[in-house]
Amino acid sequence: MPSDIVDDRNILTTVDVKKYYPIREGFNPFGRSQRKYVRAVDGVSLSIPKGKTVAVVGESGCGKTTLARTITLMVPPTSGSIIFNGVDIAKEKIKPKVLYRDIQMVFQDPDSSLDPRIKIKDTIAEPIRSLVGGSEAEVNRYVRTSMEAVGLSEEQGSRPPKQLSGGQRQRVAIARAIAPQPKLIVLDEPTSALDASVQAQILSLLLDLQNKYNLSYMLITHNISVAQYLSDQTAVMYAGNLVEYGDTKTVIRKPRHPYTITLIQSAPIPDPLKRNLLSIEIKGEVPSAINPPSGCRFNPRCPYAEKICTEINPPLREISPGHFVACHFAEKTGT
């Protein structure tokens, strides 16, 4: 398993975390039927080492954002353990003021995550006042330090968000996240709403902040290039399950799960002479999260699938040091 509860080198470890959403059904004249659930996250175990970045990648609807929201307790897990700094925050009653000083989140769209009526400096000051406390002079010092760290001027701090560019607004969101001096920051598609040139600046800023403050990141992204640039380890999700996990260079250069292979091969390359041509063709559609297929959830679309794939959902197994794959035929895919 890629998770290790007793390893104090990890800032966070999840063990078999599940998040199910019940479906509200209409009137049934034939009596009560079995209750159904959307299995958004269905048994995910992973670890985030201290001072490192773990990217969770996958196509839309795979459950990666729900996993991030569950880890931060924005939504409570249905079951499983979330061990942060040695404490199972899914089971222990942790005061939000204590938890969210150590865990912060940067959302995808700064336009929706920033209050348009509040000046930038007050937006950054808000989590400091509520989570850290201190005198107004101390709060202002935190604000200045955070703004300087992300490249914002004091003059910009007096403006409302609408007077800043998209990249500057995302810098504000990052400044707000680092202001309470957290240990872990969850980055939910932090650059997908930005222009390509601005994306590179924000990614470089995140790396600089990580090195300066020894931050740990959980990066949620569908962009393989972003994961390759920013992360140390990569976890690939498909239909609520973790299907591959390991060192980012290994996962991207030597993918072994059929889904990971197709995901990487389909990543766009900005060169018309080097267009990606899939060596494995994916047929069919993403399975239903309400009624997923039996066995491996990728089996209806997998060119390697055999009978066992429809009967048993393969667990993550270590096929090389630190490289885990949930596939019955991982050795075949690597040939």
C-alpha positions in Angstrom: 0.0 0.0 0.0 1.2 3.5 -0.7 0.0 4.7 2.7 1.8 4.1 6.0 0.1 5.2 9.2 3.2 5.0 11.4 5.5 6.9 9.1 6.1 10.4 10.6 7.7 11.5 7.4 4.2 12.0 6.0 2.1 15.1 6.8 -1.1 13.3 5.7 -2.2 9.7 5.1 -5.5 8.5 4.0 -6.6 4.9 4.6 -9.5 3.4 2.6 -11.3 6.8 2.4 -14.8 6.6 0.9 -17.3 9.3 0.1 -20.7 8.3 -1.0 -23.6 10.6 -1.7 -27.1 9.1 -1.3 -29.5 9.5 -4.2 -33.0 10.9 -3.3 -35.5 8.8 -5.3 -39.0 9.6 -6.2 -42.2 7.8 -5.2 -42.1 4.0 -5.9 -45.6 2.4 -6.0 -44.1 -1.0 -5.8 -42.6 -0.6 -2.4 -39.2 0.3 -1.0 -36.2 -0.2 -3.2 -32.6 -0.6 -2.2 -31.0 2.8 -1.6 -28.5 3.9 -4.2 -25.3 6.0 -3.8 -22.9 8.0 -5.9 -19.6 6.5 -5.1 -17.5 9.5 -5.7 -14.5 8.3 -3.8 -14.4 4.5 -3.2 -11.5 3.4 -1.0 -8.5 5.7 -1.6 -5.2 5.2 0.3 -2.3 7.6 -0.2 0.3 9.6 1.6 1.7 13.1 1.3 5.3 13.4 2.5 6.3 16.5 4.5 7.6 19.3 2.2 6.6 17.4 -1.0 3.9 17.6 -3.6 1.5 14.7 -4.5 -0.5 15.3 -7.7 -3.9 13.6 -8.0 -4.7 13.3 -11.8 -7.6 12.0 -13.8 -10.3 13.1 -16.1 -13.4 15.1 -15.0 -15.7 13.1 -12.8 -13.0 10.7 -11.5 -13.4 11.9 -7.9 -10.2 13.9 -7.4 -11.9 17.1 -6.3 -14.2 15.2 -3.9 -11.1 13.5 -2.5 -9.6 17.0 -1.8 -12.7 18.3 -0.2 -13.0 15.1 1.9 -9.4 15.4 3.1 -9.9 19.0 4.2 -13.2 17.9 5.9 -15.2 20.4 3.8 -17.4 17.3 3.3 -17.1 14.5 5.9 -15.9 11.1 4.7 -18.4 8.2 4.6 -15.7 5.9 6.1 -11.9 5.5 6.3 -9.1 7.3 8.2 -7.5 10.7 7.4 -4.4 11.0 9.5 -3.0 14.5 9.6 0.1 15.1 11.8 -0.5 11.8 13.6 -4.1 12.5 14.4 -7.1 10.9 12.6 -9.1 14.0 11.9 -11.9 12.0 10.4 -12.7 10.5 13.9 -11.2 12.9 16.4 -13.2 16.1 17.1 -10.7 18.8 15.9 -11.8 22.4 16.3 -12.0 24.1 12.8 -9.8 26.9 14.1 -7.0 24.5 14.9 -7.5 22.3 11.7 -7.7 25.1 9.2 -4.7 27.0 10.5 -2.6 23.9 9.4 -4.6 23.0 6.2 -5.5 25.6 3.6 -7.0 25.3 0.1 -6.5 27.3 -3.2 -9.4 26.9 -5.5 -9.6 26.8 -9.3 -11.3 30.1 -10.0 -10.2 33.2 -8.0 -13.2 35.1 -9.3 -15.5 32.8 -7.3 -13.3 32.3 -4.3 -12.6 36.0 -3.6 -15.3 38.4 -2.2 -15.6 41.2 -4.8 -16.6 43.7 -2.1 -13.6 43.3 0.1 -10.2 44.9 -0.5 -7.2 42.6 -1.1 -5.5 43.3 2.2 -8.7 42.6 4.1 -9.2 39.3 2.2 -5.7 38.2 3.3 -6.2 39.5 6.8 -9.4 37.5 7.4 -7.9 34.1 8.0 -5.2 35.6 10.1 -7.7 37.2 12.4 -9.9 34.2 12.7 -7.2 31.4 12.9 -4.1 33.1 14.3 -5.3 36.1 16.2 -3.0 38.8 17.6 -3.0 42.6 17.6 -3.8 44.6 14.5 -0.2 45.4 14.1 0.7 41.7 14.0 -2.1 41.0 11.5 -0.8 43.8 9.3 2.6 42.3 9.5 1.3 38.9 8.4 -0.5 40.5 5.5 2.6 42.4 4.3 4.7 39.3 4.5 2.2 37.2 2.6 1.7 39.9 -0.1 5.5 40.3 -0.6 5.9 36.5 -0.8 3.5 36.3 -3.8 4.7 39.4 -5.5 1.9 41.8 -4.7 2.6 45.5 -3.8 1.1 47.4 -0.9 -0.8 49.6 -3.3 -2.5 46.6 -4.8 -3.6 45.6 -1.4 -6.0 48.6 -1.3 -7.8 47.5 -4.5 -10.8 45.3 -4.9 -10.3 42.0 -6.8 -12.0 43.3 -10.0 -9.1 45.8 -10.4 -6.5 43.0 -10.7 -5.7 40.6 -13.5 -6.6 36.9 -13.3 -3.0 36.0 -12.4 -2.9 38.7 -9.7 -6.2 37.4 -8.2 -4.8 33.9 -8.0 -1.7 35.4 -6.2 -4.2 36.9 -3.7 -5.8 33.5 -3.2 -2.3 32.0 -2.6 -1.3 34.8 -0.3 -4.5 34.2 1.7 -3.7 30.4 1.9 -0.1 30.9 3.2 -1.0 33.8 5.6 -1.8 31.5 8.6 1.4 29.6 7.9 -0.2 26.2 7.3 1.6 22.9 6.9 -0.5 21.6 4.0 -2.1 23.4 1.1 -4.5 21.7 -1.2 -4.3 23.1 -4.7 -7.5 22.4 -6.7 -6.7 23.1 -10.4 -4.8 26.3 -9.4 -3.9 27.3 -12.9 -6.6 25.9 -15.2 -8.5 29.2 -15.3 -5.4 31.2 -16.3 -3.6 32.0 -19.6 -0.7 29.7 -20.5 1.9 32.4 -19.8 0.4 33.2 -16.4 0.2 29.5 -15.5 4.0 29.2 -15.7 4.4 32.2 -13.4 2.0 30.8 -10.8 3.6 27.3 -10.9 7.0 28.8 -10.4 5.7 30.9 -7.5 4.2 27.8 -5.9 7.6 26.0 -6.1 9.4 29.1 -4.6 6.9 29.2 -1.7 7.2 25.5 -1.0 11.0 25.8 -0.8 10.8 28.9 1.3 8.2 27.7 3.8 8.7 23.9 3.6 5.1 23.5 2.5 3.4 20.3 1.6 1.1 20.3 -1.4 -1.7 18.1 -2.6 -2.3 19.1 -6.3 -5.5 18.3 -8.0 -5.2 18.5 -11.8 -6.2 17.0 -15.1 -3.1 18.4 -16.8 -0.2 15.9 -17.0 2.3 18.7 -17.7 1.3 20.6 -14.6 1.7 17.4 -12.5 5.1 16.7 -14.1 6.4 20.2 -13.4 5.2 20.6 -9.8 4.8 17.2 -8.2 7.2 14.7 -6.6 4.7 11.9 -6.7 1.6 11.2 -8.8 -1.6 9.4 -8.0 -3.9 8.5 -10.9 -7.7 8.2 -10.2 -10.3 6.5 -12.3 -14.0 6.2 -11.3 -13.4 6.8 -7.6 -10.4 4.4 -7.4 -6.7 4.9 -7.3 -5.2 2.9 -10.2 -1.5 4.0 -10.1 0.7 5.7 -7.7 4.4 6.5 -7.5 7.3 8.8 -8.3 6.1 11.3 -10.9 9.0 10.6 -13.3 8.3 6.9 -13.1 4.5 7.2 -13.5 4.8 9.5 -16.5 7.7 7.9 -18.3 6.8 4.2 -17.5 3.1 4.1 -16.9 1.8 0.6 -16.3 -2.0 0.8 -15.8 -3.8 0.9 -19.2 -5.8 4.0 -18.1 -2.6 5.9 -17.1 -1.0 5.0 -20.4 -3.9 6.4 -22.4 -4.2 9.5 -20.2 -0.5 10.4 -20.7 -0.6 9.6 -24.5 -3.6 11.8 -25.0 -1.9 14.8 -23.3 -1.5 17.6 -25.9 1.9 18.5 -27.2 2.4 22.0 -28.5 4.0 20.8 -31.7 2.0 19.7 -34.8 4.9 17.5 -36.0 4.7 15.5 -32.7 1.0 14.8 -32.4 0.2 12.1 -30.0 -1.1 8.9 -31.6 -2.6 6.5 -29.1 -1.1 3.0 -29.2 -4.0 1.8 -27.1 -7.5 2.7 -28.2 -10.1 3.5 -25.5 -13.6 2.4 -26.3 -16.8 3.0 -24.4 -17.6 5.6 -21.8 -16.7 6.4 -18.2 -18.6 4.1 -16.0 -21.5 5.2 -13.8 -20.6 6.2 -10.3 -24.0 4.9 -9.1 -23.7 1.5 -10.7 -20.0 0.8 -11.5 -19.0 -2.4 -13.3 -18.0 -5.4 -11.2 -14.3 -6.1 -10.9 -11.9 -3.5 -12.2 -13.8 -0.4 -13.2 -11.7 0.1 -16.3 -12.4 -3.4 -17.6 -15.2 -2.5 -20.1 -12.7 -0.2 -21.9 -9.5 -2.0 -21.4 -7.8 -3.9 -24.3 -6.0 -6.2 -21.8 -9.2 -7.2 -19.9 -9.8 -10.9 -19.2 -12.4 -12.8 -17.1 -10.7 -12.1 -13.8 -10.9 -8.4 -14.5 -14.7 -8.6 -14.4 -14.7 -10.5 -11.2 -12.0 -9.0 -8.9 -11.1 -5.4 -8.5 -7.3 -5.5 -8.3 -5.7 -3.9 -5.3 -2.7 -1.6 -5.6 0.4 -3.7 -5.6 4.0 -2.7 -5.7 5.5 -3.7 -9.1 8.8 -1.9 -8.5 10.2 0.1 -5.5 7.6 2.8 -4.7 5.5 2.2 -7.9 2.0 0.8 -7.2 -0.5 -0.3 -9.9 -4.0 -1.7 -9.5 -4.0 -4.0 -12.5 -4.0 -7.8 -12.9 -1.8 -7.6 -16.0 0.6 -4.7 -15.1 3.5 -6.8 -16.3 1.9 -7.3 -19.7 1.3 -3.6 -20.2 5.0 -2.8 -19.7 6.1 -5.0 -22.6 
